[in-house]
């Protein structure tokens, strides 16, 4: 696979952290960034648990939560 040059400008402390992390794991910063980039390709859309998905749409989109909460507090403290 052909390679390409990539220049990044980052805060020095973040670069130091990357270098430290890469060194602790026996990698170069280029390998670390390459693995991260490759991982981005394999990540699909976030899957939502079916039970959570079943709950969607139960709360009306036009529900004024703040006003309802205010009414609740007024009723509660009468």
HTML snippet that shows the backbone in 3Dmol.js (N, CA, C, O; Angstrom):
<script src="https://3Dmol.org/build/3Dmol-min.js"></script>
<div id="view" style="width:600px;height:400px;position:relative"></div>
<script>
const pdb = `
ATOM      1  N   UNK A   1       0.853  -1.174   0.000  1.00  0.00           N
ATOM      2  CA  UNK A   1       0.000   0.000   0.000  1.00  0.00           C
ATOM      3  C   UNK A   1       0.898   1.237   0.000  1.00  0.00           C
ATOM      4  O   UNK A   1       1.816   1.341   0.813  1.00  0.00           O
ATOM      5  N   UNK A   2       0.635   2.163  -0.902  1.00  0.00           N
ATOM      6  CA  UNK A   2       1.462   3.370  -0.937  1.00  0.00           C
ATOM      7  C   UNK A   2       1.220   4.235   0.296  1.00  0.00           C
ATOM      8  O   UNK A   2       0.130   4.241   0.868  1.00  0.00           O
ATOM      9  N   UNK A   3       2.237   4.947   0.682  1.00  0.00           N
ATOM     10  CA  UNK A   3       2.106   5.818   1.844  1.00  0.00           C
ATOM     11  C   UNK A   3       2.125   7.272   1.400  1.00  0.00           C
ATOM     12  O   UNK A   3       2.558   7.598   0.295  1.00  0.00           O
ATOM     13  N   UNK A   4       1.645   8.139   2.286  1.00  0.00           N
ATOM     14  CA  UNK A   4       1.614   9.572   2.008  1.00  0.00           C
ATOM     15  C   UNK A   4       2.086  10.307   3.253  1.00  0.00           C
ATOM     16  O   UNK A   4       1.953   9.813   4.373  1.00  0.00           O
ATOM     17  N   UNK A   5       2.631  11.482   3.041  1.00  0.00           N
ATOM     18  CA  UNK A   5       3.120  12.304   4.143  1.00  0.00           C
ATOM     19  C   UNK A   5       1.950  13.059   4.758  1.00  0.00           C
ATOM     20  O   UNK A   5       1.109  13.597   4.039  1.00  0.00           O
ATOM     21  N   UNK A   6       1.896  13.100   6.080  1.00  0.00           N
ATOM     22  CA  UNK A   6       0.860  13.828   6.804  1.00  0.00           C
ATOM     23  C   UNK A   6       1.536  14.674   7.866  1.00  0.00           C
ATOM     24  O   UNK A   6       2.257  14.150   8.716  1.00  0.00           O
ATOM     25  N   UNK A   7       1.312  15.967   7.824  1.00  0.00           N
ATOM     26  CA  UNK A   7       1.853  16.880   8.835  1.00  0.00           C
ATOM     27  C   UNK A   7       0.702  17.372   9.700  1.00  0.00           C
ATOM     28  O   UNK A   7      -0.290  17.891   9.188  1.00  0.00           O
ATOM     29  N   UNK A   8       0.833  17.211  10.996  1.00  0.00           N
ATOM     30  CA  UNK A   8      -0.184  17.665  11.937  1.00  0.00           C
ATOM     31  C   UNK A   8       0.386  18.730  12.848  1.00  0.00           C
ATOM     32  O   UNK A   8       1.532  18.635  13.288  1.00  0.00           O
ATOM     33  N   UNK A   9      -0.406  19.733  13.126  1.00  0.00           N
ATOM     34  CA  UNK A   9      -0.009  20.727  14.116  1.00  0.00           C
ATOM     35  C   UNK A   9      -0.923  20.539  15.316  1.00  0.00           C
ATOM     36  O   UNK A   9      -2.140  20.696  15.226  1.00  0.00           O
ATOM     37  N   UNK A  10      -0.303  20.198  16.444  1.00  0.00           N
ATOM     38  CA  UNK A  10      -1.043  19.923  17.667  1.00  0.00           C
ATOM     39  C   UNK A  10      -0.340  20.573  18.835  1.00  0.00           C
ATOM     40  O   UNK A  10       0.841  20.909  18.748  1.00  0.00           O
ATOM     41  N   UNK A  11      -1.065  20.753  19.937  1.00  0.00           N
ATOM     42  CA  UNK A  11      -0.403  21.259  21.130  1.00  0.00           C
ATOM     43  C   UNK A  11       0.720  20.311  21.556  1.00  0.00           C
ATOM     44  O   UNK A  11       0.593  19.092  21.444  1.00  0.00           O
ATOM     45  N   UNK A  12       1.810  20.886  22.042  1.00  0.00           N
ATOM     46  CA  UNK A  12       3.004  20.109  22.392  1.00  0.00           C
ATOM     47  C   UNK A  12       2.713  19.030  23.432  1.00  0.00           C
ATOM     48  O   UNK A  12       3.271  17.936  23.355  1.00  0.00           O
ATOM     49  N   UNK A  13       1.849  19.322  24.402  1.00  0.00           N
ATOM     50  CA  UNK A  13       1.574  18.322  25.426  1.00  0.00           C
ATOM     51  C   UNK A  13       0.828  17.116  24.858  1.00  0.00           C
ATOM     52  O   UNK A  13       1.012  15.997  25.338  1.00  0.00           O
ATOM     53  N   UNK A  14      -0.016  17.332  23.834  1.00  0.00           N
ATOM     54  CA  UNK A  14      -0.694  16.210  23.202  1.00  0.00           C
ATOM     55  C   UNK A  14       0.275  15.366  22.387  1.00  0.00           C
ATOM     56  O   UNK A  14       0.171  14.140  22.357  1.00  0.00           O
ATOM     57  N   UNK A  15       1.220  16.030  21.726  1.00  0.00           N
ATOM     58  CA  UNK A  15       2.239  15.302  20.974  1.00  0.00           C
ATOM     59  C   UNK A  15       3.088  14.468  21.929  1.00  0.00           C
ATOM     60  O   UNK A  15       3.402  13.313  21.641  1.00  0.00           O
ATOM     61  N   UNK A  16       3.456  15.051  23.058  1.00  0.00           N
ATOM     62  CA  UNK A  16       4.226  14.315  24.067  1.00  0.00           C
ATOM     63  C   UNK A  16       3.452  13.092  24.557  1.00  0.00           C
ATOM     64  O   UNK A  16       4.019  12.013  24.725  1.00  0.00           O
ATOM     65  N   UNK A  17       2.153  13.274  24.784  1.00  0.00           N
ATOM     66  CA  UNK A  17       1.324  12.151  25.231  1.00  0.00           C
ATOM     67  C   UNK A  17       1.276  11.048  24.184  1.00  0.00           C
ATOM     68  O   UNK A  17       1.376   9.866  24.515  1.00  0.00           O
ATOM     69  N   UNK A  18       1.122  11.434  22.916  1.00  0.00           N
ATOM     70  CA  UNK A  18       1.120  10.439  21.840  1.00  0.00           C
ATOM     71  C   UNK A  18       2.445   9.689  21.775  1.00  0.00           C
ATOM     72  O   UNK A  18       2.470   8.466  21.644  1.00  0.00           O
ATOM     73  N   UNK A  19       3.532  10.425  21.866  1.00  0.00           N
ATOM     74  CA  UNK A  19       4.852   9.794  21.805  1.00  0.00           C
ATOM     75  C   UNK A  19       5.060   8.853  22.992  1.00  0.00           C
ATOM     76  O   UNK A  19       5.598   7.757  22.831  1.00  0.00           O
ATOM     77  N   UNK A  20       4.642   9.273  24.162  1.00  0.00           N
ATOM     78  CA  UNK A  20       4.781   8.432  25.350  1.00  0.00           C
ATOM     79  C   UNK A  20       3.950   7.168  25.213  1.00  0.00           C
ATOM     80  O   UNK A  20       4.440   6.067  25.464  1.00  0.00           O
ATOM     81  N   UNK A  21       2.681   7.326  24.810  1.00  0.00           N
ATOM     82  CA  UNK A  21       1.792   6.178  24.655  1.00  0.00           C
ATOM     83  C   UNK A  21       2.329   5.216  23.608  1.00  0.00           C
ATOM     84  O   UNK A  21       2.360   4.005  23.827  1.00  0.00           O
ATOM     85  N   UNK A  22       2.753   5.756  22.470  1.00  0.00           N
ATOM     86  CA  UNK A  22       3.279   4.909  21.401  1.00  0.00           C
ATOM     87  C   UNK A  22       4.520   4.164  21.877  1.00  0.00           C
ATOM     88  O   UNK A  22       4.654   2.964  21.635  1.00  0.00           O
ATOM     89  N   UNK A  23       5.424   4.861  22.547  1.00  0.00           N
ATOM     90  CA  UNK A  23       6.639   4.226  23.048  1.00  0.00           C
ATOM     91  C   UNK A  23       6.352   3.116  24.043  1.00  0.00           C
ATOM     92  O   UNK A  23       6.994   2.067  24.012  1.00  0.00           O
ATOM     93  N   UNK A  24       5.382   3.347  24.932  1.00  0.00           N
ATOM     94  CA  UNK A  24       5.022   2.337  25.929  1.00  0.00           C
ATOM     95  C   UNK A  24       4.431   1.085  25.285  1.00  0.00           C
ATOM     96  O   UNK A  24       4.462   0.005  25.875  1.00  0.00           O
ATOM     97  N   UNK A  25       3.899   1.230  24.085  1.00  0.00           N
ATOM     98  CA  UNK A  25       3.274   0.102  23.404  1.00  0.00           C
ATOM     99  C   UNK A  25       4.107  -0.416  22.224  1.00  0.00           C
ATOM    100  O   UNK A  25       3.626  -1.204  21.409  1.00  0.00           O
ATOM    101  N   UNK A  26       5.352   0.037  22.147  1.00  0.00           N
ATOM    102  CA  UNK A  26       6.257  -0.444  21.100  1.00  0.00           C
ATOM    103  C   UNK A  26       5.856  -0.017  19.701  1.00  0.00           C
ATOM    104  O   UNK A  26       6.066  -0.756  18.739  1.00  0.00           O
ATOM    105  N   UNK A  27       5.283   1.168  19.583  1.00  0.00           N
ATOM    106  CA  UNK A  27       4.841   1.680  18.293  1.00  0.00           C
ATOM    107  C   UNK A  27       5.485   3.030  18.020  1.00  0.00           C
ATOM    108  O   UNK A  27       6.024   3.675  18.920  1.00  0.00           O
ATOM    109  N   UNK A  28       5.417   3.437  16.773  1.00  0.00           N
ATOM    110  CA  UNK A  28       5.759   4.820  16.450  1.00  0.00           C
ATOM    111  C   UNK A  28       4.463   5.616  16.444  1.00  0.00           C
ATOM    112  O   UNK A  28       3.378   5.037  16.412  1.00  0.00           O
ATOM    113  N   UNK A  29       4.567   6.918  16.474  1.00  0.00           N
ATOM    114  CA  UNK A  29       3.374   7.756  16.428  1.00  0.00           C
ATOM    115  C   UNK A  29       2.648   7.531  15.104  1.00  0.00           C
ATOM    116  O   UNK A  29       1.418   7.517  15.066  1.00  0.00           O
ATOM    117  N   UNK A  30       3.401   7.355  14.021  1.00  0.00           N
ATOM    118  CA  UNK A  30       2.784   7.098  12.716  1.00  0.00           C
ATOM    119  C   UNK A  30       1.974   5.800  12.739  1.00  0.00           C
ATOM    120  O   UNK A  30       0.874   5.745  12.190  1.00  0.00           O
ATOM    121  N   UNK A  31       2.513   4.763  13.371  1.00  0.00           N
ATOM    122  CA  UNK A  31       1.776   3.501  13.473  1.00  0.00           C
ATOM    123  C   UNK A  31       0.517   3.676  14.321  1.00  0.00           C
ATOM    124  O   UNK A  31      -0.543   3.140  13.997  1.00  0.00           O
ATOM    125  N   UNK A  32       0.646   4.421  15.393  1.00  0.00           N
ATOM    126  CA  UNK A  32      -0.493   4.661  16.278  1.00  0.00           C
ATOM    127  C   UNK A  32      -1.605   5.395  15.544  1.00  0.00           C
ATOM    128  O   UNK A  32      -2.769   5.001  15.620  1.00  0.00           O
ATOM    129  N   UNK A  33      -1.254   6.452  14.839  1.00  0.00           N
ATOM    130  CA  UNK A  33      -2.250   7.223  14.084  1.00  0.00           C
ATOM    131  C   UNK A  33      -2.824   6.365  12.958  1.00  0.00           C
ATOM    132  O   UNK A  33      -4.022   6.429  12.680  1.00  0.00           O
ATOM    133  N   UNK A  34      -1.984   5.570  12.313  1.00  0.00           N
ATOM    134  CA  UNK A  34      -2.452   4.685  11.250  1.00  0.00           C
ATOM    135  C   UNK A  34      -3.463   3.671  11.764  1.00  0.00           C
ATOM    136  O   UNK A  34      -4.473   3.410  11.111  1.00  0.00           O
ATOM    137  N   UNK A  35      -3.194   3.099  12.933  1.00  0.00           N
ATOM    138  CA  UNK A  35      -4.139   2.136  13.519  1.00  0.00           C
ATOM    139  C   UNK A  35      -5.459   2.816  13.875  1.00  0.00           C
ATOM    140  O   UNK A  35      -6.535   2.245  13.697  1.00  0.00           O
ATOM    141  N   UNK A  36      -5.358   4.039  14.377  1.00  0.00           N
ATOM    142  CA  UNK A  36      -6.570   4.784  14.705  1.00  0.00           C
ATOM    143  C   UNK A  36      -7.392   5.035  13.440  1.00  0.00           C
ATOM    144  O   UNK A  36      -8.607   4.835  13.432  1.00  0.00           O
ATOM    145  N   UNK A  37      -6.728   5.471  12.381  1.00  0.00           N
ATOM    146  CA  UNK A  37      -7.423   5.750  11.119  1.00  0.00           C
ATOM    147  C   UNK A  37      -8.055   4.481  10.551  1.00  0.00           C
ATOM    148  O   UNK A  37      -9.176   4.515  10.045  1.00  0.00           O
ATOM    149  N   UNK A  38      -7.343   3.376  10.635  1.00  0.00           N
ATOM    150  CA  UNK A  38      -7.880   2.109  10.145  1.00  0.00           C
ATOM    151  C   UNK A  38      -9.092   1.697  10.971  1.00  0.00           C
ATOM    152  O   UNK A  38     -10.064   1.171  10.428  1.00  0.00           O
ATOM    153  N   UNK A  39      -9.040   1.932  12.274  1.00  0.00           N
ATOM    154  CA  UNK A  39     -10.160   1.605  13.146  1.00  0.00           C
ATOM    155  C   UNK A  39     -11.409   2.413  12.811  1.00  0.00           C
ATOM    156  O   UNK A  39     -12.528   1.933  12.990  1.00  0.00           O
ATOM    157  N   UNK A  40     -11.220   3.633  12.328  1.00  0.00           N
ATOM    158  CA  UNK A  40     -12.367   4.461  11.958  1.00  0.00           C
ATOM    159  C   UNK A  40     -13.133   3.853  10.783  1.00  0.00           C
ATOM    160  O   UNK A  40     -14.350   4.006  10.684  1.00  0.00           O
ATOM    161  N   UNK A  41     -12.421   3.169   9.902  1.00  0.00           N
ATOM    162  CA  UNK A  41     -13.066   2.546   8.747  1.00  0.00           C
ATOM    163  C   UNK A  41     -13.952   1.382   9.162  1.00  0.00           C
ATOM    164  O   UNK A  41     -14.987   1.134   8.543  1.00  0.00           O
ATOM    165  N   UNK A  42     -13.551   0.673  10.200  1.00  0.00           N
ATOM    166  CA  UNK A  42     -14.288  -0.530  10.586  1.00  0.00           C
ATOM    167  C   UNK A  42     -15.465  -0.235  11.501  1.00  0.00           C
ATOM    168  O   UNK A  42     -16.315  -1.100  11.713  1.00  0.00           O
ATOM    169  N   UNK A  43     -15.524   0.959  12.037  1.00  0.00           N
ATOM    170  CA  UNK A  43     -16.624   1.307  12.936  1.00  0.00           C
ATOM    171  C   UNK A  43     -17.848   1.613  12.093  1.00  0.00           C
ATOM    172  O   UNK A  43     -17.826   2.505  11.245  1.00  0.00           O
ATOM    173  N   UNK A  44     -18.908   0.868  12.332  1.00  0.00           N
ATOM    174  CA  UNK A  44     -20.158   1.105  11.622  1.00  0.00           C
ATOM    175  C   UNK A  44     -21.014   2.090  12.389  1.00  0.00           C
ATOM    176  O   UNK A  44     -20.584   2.673  13.385  1.00  0.00           O
ATOM    177  N   UNK A  45     -22.227   2.265  11.909  1.00  0.00           N
ATOM    178  CA  UNK A  45     -23.128   3.155  12.645  1.00  0.00           C
ATOM    179  C   UNK A  45     -23.401   2.585  14.025  1.00  0.00           C
ATOM    180  O   UNK A  45     -23.465   1.370  14.208  1.00  0.00           O
ATOM    181  N   UNK A  46     -23.558   3.462  14.978  1.00  0.00           N
ATOM    182  CA  UNK A  46     -23.799   3.026  16.350  1.00  0.00           C
ATOM    183  C   UNK A  46     -25.084   2.217  16.397  1.00  0.00           C
ATOM    184  O   UNK A  46     -26.142   2.676  15.965  1.00  0.00           O
ATOM    185  N   UNK A  47     -24.976   1.019  16.921  1.00  0.00           N
ATOM    186  CA  UNK A  47     -26.181   0.199  17.009  1.00  0.00           C
ATOM    187  C   UNK A  47     -26.880   0.482  18.326  1.00  0.00           C
ATOM    188  O   UNK A  47     -26.255   0.542  19.385  1.00  0.00           O
ATOM    189  N   UNK A  48     -28.168   0.650  18.234  1.00  0.00           N
ATOM    190  CA  UNK A  48     -28.979   0.936  19.409  1.00  0.00           C
ATOM    191  C   UNK A  48     -29.617  -0.367  19.858  1.00  0.00           C
ATOM    192  O   UNK A  48     -30.144  -1.123  19.042  1.00  0.00           O
ATOM    193  N   UNK A  49     -29.567  -0.622  21.139  1.00  0.00           N
ATOM    194  CA  UNK A  49     -30.137  -1.845  21.679  1.00  0.00           C
ATOM    195  C   UNK A  49     -31.625  -1.904  21.322  1.00  0.00           C
ATOM    196  O   UNK A  49     -32.319  -0.892  21.426  1.00  0.00           O
ATOM    197  N   UNK A  50     -32.124  -3.068  20.903  1.00  0.00           N
ATOM    198  CA  UNK A  50     -33.531  -3.181  20.495  1.00  0.00           C
ATOM    199  C   UNK A  50     -34.528  -2.704  21.544  1.00  0.00           C
ATOM    200  O   UNK A  50     -35.564  -2.137  21.196  1.00  0.00           O
ATOM    201  N   UNK A  51     -34.231  -2.925  22.822  1.00  0.00           N
ATOM    202  CA  UNK A  51     -35.155  -2.474  23.864  1.00  0.00           C
ATOM    203  C   UNK A  51     -35.209  -0.951  23.939  1.00  0.00           C
ATOM    204  O   UNK A  51     -36.264  -0.376  24.209  1.00  0.00           O
ATOM    205  N   UNK A  52     -34.073  -0.300  23.700  1.00  0.00           N
ATOM    206  CA  UNK A  52     -34.047   1.170  23.691  1.00  0.00           C
ATOM    207  C   UNK A  52     -34.764   1.672  22.446  1.00  0.00           C
ATOM    208  O   UNK A  52     -35.525   2.638  22.507  1.00  0.00           O
ATOM    209  N   UNK A  53     -34.520   1.016  21.318  1.00  0.00           N
ATOM    210  CA  UNK A  53     -35.163   1.403  20.072  1.00  0.00           C
ATOM    211  C   UNK A  53     -36.683   1.291  20.182  1.00  0.00           C
ATOM    212  O   UNK A  53     -37.408   2.093  19.593  1.00  0.00           O
ATOM    213  N   UNK A  54     -37.165   0.304  20.930  1.00  0.00           N
ATOM    214  CA  UNK A  54     -38.607   0.130  21.108  1.00  0.00           C
ATOM    215  C   UNK A  54     -39.222   1.299  21.877  1.00  0.00           C
ATOM    216  O   UNK A  54     -40.421   1.551  21.752  1.00  0.00           O
ATOM    217  N   UNK A  55     -38.433   2.005  22.657  1.00  0.00           N
ATOM    218  CA  UNK A  55     -38.940   3.130  23.441  1.00  0.00           C
ATOM    219  C   UNK A  55     -39.017   4.425  22.650  1.00  0.00           C
ATOM    220  O   UNK A  55     -39.691   5.365  23.071  1.00  0.00           O
ATOM    221  N   UNK A  56     -38.344   4.488  21.525  1.00  0.00           N
ATOM    222  CA  UNK A  56     -38.313   5.737  20.765  1.00  0.00           C
ATOM    223  C   UNK A  56     -39.698   6.080  20.260  1.00  0.00           C
ATOM    224  O   UNK A  56     -40.459   5.204  19.848  1.00  0.00           O
ATOM    225  N   UNK A  57     -40.010   7.329  20.294  1.00  0.00           N
ATOM    226  CA  UNK A  57     -41.298   7.793  19.825  1.00  0.00           C
ATOM    227  C   UNK A  57     -42.382   7.776  20.893  1.00  0.00           C
ATOM    228  O   UNK A  57     -43.503   8.209  20.626  1.00  0.00           O
ATOM    229  N   UNK A  58     -42.086   7.294  22.085  1.00  0.00           N
ATOM    230  CA  UNK A  58     -43.093   7.248  23.137  1.00  0.00           C
ATOM    231  C   UNK A  58     -43.349   8.623  23.741  1.00  0.00           C
ATOM    232  O   UNK A  58     -44.442   8.889  24.242  1.00  0.00           O
ATOM    233  N   UNK A  59     -42.357   9.488  23.697  1.00  0.00           N
ATOM    234  CA  UNK A  59     -42.507  10.849  24.220  1.00  0.00           C
ATOM    235  C   UNK A  59     -42.774  11.761  23.028  1.00  0.00           C
ATOM    236  O   UNK A  59     -41.978  11.797  22.090  1.00  0.00           O
ATOM    237  N   UNK A  60     -43.891  12.504  23.053  1.00  0.00           N
ATOM    238  CA  UNK A  60     -44.201  13.384  21.925  1.00  0.00           C
ATOM    239  C   UNK A  60     -43.089  14.409  21.689  1.00  0.00           C
ATOM    240  O   UNK A  60     -42.526  14.954  22.639  1.00  0.00           O
ATOM    241  N   UNK A  61     -42.783  14.662  20.433  1.00  0.00           N
ATOM    242  CA  UNK A  61     -41.707  15.592  20.077  1.00  0.00           C
ATOM    243  C   UNK A  61     -42.032  17.022  20.511  1.00  0.00           C
ATOM    244  O   UNK A  61     -41.122  17.812  20.764  1.00  0.00           O
ATOM    245  N   UNK A  62     -43.312  17.357  20.598  1.00  0.00           N
ATOM    246  CA  UNK A  62     -43.689  18.733  20.942  1.00  0.00           C
ATOM    247  C   UNK A  62     -43.963  18.921  22.438  1.00  0.00           C
ATOM    248  O   UNK A  62     -44.534  19.937  22.832  1.00  0.00           O
ATOM    249  N   UNK A  63     -43.570  17.971  23.263  1.00  0.00           N
ATOM    250  CA  UNK A  63     -43.803  18.040  24.703  1.00  0.00           C
ATOM    251  C   UNK A  63     -42.910  19.111  25.317  1.00  0.00           C
ATOM    252  O   UNK A  63     -41.689  19.062  25.168  1.00  0.00           O
ATOM    253  N   UNK A  64     -43.511  20.078  26.005  1.00  0.00           N
ATOM    254  CA  UNK A  64     -42.752  21.139  26.668  1.00  0.00           C
ATOM    255  C   UNK A  64     -42.388  20.648  28.076  1.00  0.00           C
ATOM    256  O   UNK A  64     -43.155  20.816  29.024  1.00  0.00           O
ATOM    257  N   UNK A  65     -41.235  20.054  28.187  1.00  0.00           N
ATOM    258  CA  UNK A  65     -40.807  19.418  29.427  1.00  0.00           C
ATOM    259  C   UNK A  65     -40.671  20.434  30.556  1.00  0.00           C
ATOM    260  O   UNK A  65     -41.091  20.175  31.684  1.00  0.00           O
ATOM    261  N   UNK A  66     -40.090  21.580  30.255  1.00  0.00           N
ATOM    262  CA  UNK A  66     -39.881  22.584  31.303  1.00  0.00           C
ATOM    263  C   UNK A  66     -41.204  23.101  31.854  1.00  0.00           C
ATOM    264  O   UNK A  66     -41.353  23.259  33.065  1.00  0.00           O
ATOM    265  N   UNK A  67     -42.161  23.365  30.975  1.00  0.00           N
ATOM    266  CA  UNK A  67     -43.460  23.863  31.436  1.00  0.00           C
ATOM    267  C   UNK A  67     -44.176  22.792  32.253  1.00  0.00           C
ATOM    268  O   UNK A  67     -44.792  23.102  33.272  1.00  0.00           O
ATOM    269  N   UNK A  68     -44.101  21.556  31.823  1.00  0.00           N
ATOM    270  CA  UNK A  68     -44.737  20.470  32.555  1.00  0.00           C
ATOM    271  C   UNK A  68     -44.101  20.296  33.935  1.00  0.00           C
ATOM    272  O   UNK A  68     -44.797  20.043  34.919  1.00  0.00           O
ATOM    273  N   UNK A  69     -42.781  20.435  33.999  1.00  0.00           N
ATOM    274  CA  UNK A  69     -42.088  20.317  35.281  1.00  0.00           C
ATOM    275  C   UNK A  69     -42.484  21.470  36.209  1.00  0.00           C
ATOM    276  O   UNK A  69     -42.698  21.271  37.405  1.00  0.00           O
ATOM    277  N   UNK A  70     -42.577  22.669  35.644  1.00  0.00           N
ATOM    278  CA  UNK A  70     -43.002  23.825  36.430  1.00  0.00           C
ATOM    279  C   UNK A  70     -44.403  23.607  37.003  1.00  0.00           C
ATOM    280  O   UNK A  70     -44.644  23.890  38.176  1.00  0.00           O
ATOM    281  N   UNK A  71     -45.341  23.097  36.169  1.00  0.00           N
ATOM    282  CA  UNK A  71     -46.696  22.806  36.641  1.00  0.00           C
ATOM    283  C   UNK A  71     -46.676  21.775  37.754  1.00  0.00           C
ATOM    284  O   UNK A  71     -47.398  21.902  38.743  1.00  0.00           O
ATOM    285  N   UNK A  72     -45.851  20.758  37.590  1.00  0.00           N
ATOM    286  CA  UNK A  72     -45.730  19.721  38.611  1.00  0.00           C
ATOM    287  C   UNK A  72     -45.264  20.313  39.943  1.00  0.00           C
ATOM    288  O   UNK A  72     -45.818  19.992  40.994  1.00  0.00           O
ATOM    289  N   UNK A  73     -44.253  21.171  39.896  1.00  0.00           N
ATOM    290  CA  UNK A  73     -43.732  21.771  41.122  1.00  0.00           C
ATOM    291  C   UNK A  73     -44.757  22.686  41.777  1.00  0.00           C
ATOM    292  O   UNK A  73     -44.878  22.709  43.002  1.00  0.00           O
ATOM    293  N   UNK A  74     -45.499  23.444  40.963  1.00  0.00           N
ATOM    294  CA  UNK A  74     -46.543  24.303  41.521  1.00  0.00           C
ATOM    295  C   UNK A  74     -47.621  23.487  42.211  1.00  0.00           C
ATOM    296  O   UNK A  74     -48.071  23.838  43.302  1.00  0.00           O
ATOM    297  N   UNK A  75     -48.035  22.396  41.574  1.00  0.00           N
ATOM    298  CA  UNK A  75     -49.050  21.522  42.187  1.00  0.00           C
ATOM    299  C   UNK A  75     -48.526  20.870  43.446  1.00  0.00           C
ATOM    300  O   UNK A  75     -49.243  20.747  44.440  1.00  0.00           O
ATOM    301  N   UNK A  76     -47.270  20.450  43.401  1.00  0.00           N
ATOM    302  CA  UNK A  76     -46.669  19.748  44.532  1.00  0.00           C
ATOM    303  C   UNK A  76     -46.558  20.645  45.763  1.00  0.00           C
ATOM    304  O   UNK A  76     -46.747  20.184  46.888  1.00  0.00           O
ATOM    305  N   UNK A  77     -46.256  21.913  45.551  1.00  0.00           N
ATOM    306  CA  UNK A  77     -45.984  22.812  46.683  1.00  0.00           C
ATOM    307  C   UNK A  77     -47.155  23.733  47.022  1.00  0.00           C
ATOM    308  O   UNK A  77     -46.963  24.787  47.629  1.00  0.00           O
ATOM    309  N   UNK A  78     -48.359  23.340  46.635  1.00  0.00           N
ATOM    310  CA  UNK A  78     -49.552  24.122  47.017  1.00  0.00           C
ATOM    311  C   UNK A  78     -50.003  23.739  48.370  1.00  0.00           C
ATOM    312  O   UNK A  78     -50.988  24.282  48.868  1.00  0.00           O
TER     313      UNK A  78
END
`;
const viewer = $3Dmol.createViewer("view");
viewer.addModel(pdb, "pdb");
viewer.setStyle({}, {cartoon: {color: "spectrum"}});
viewer.zoomTo();
viewer.render();
</script>
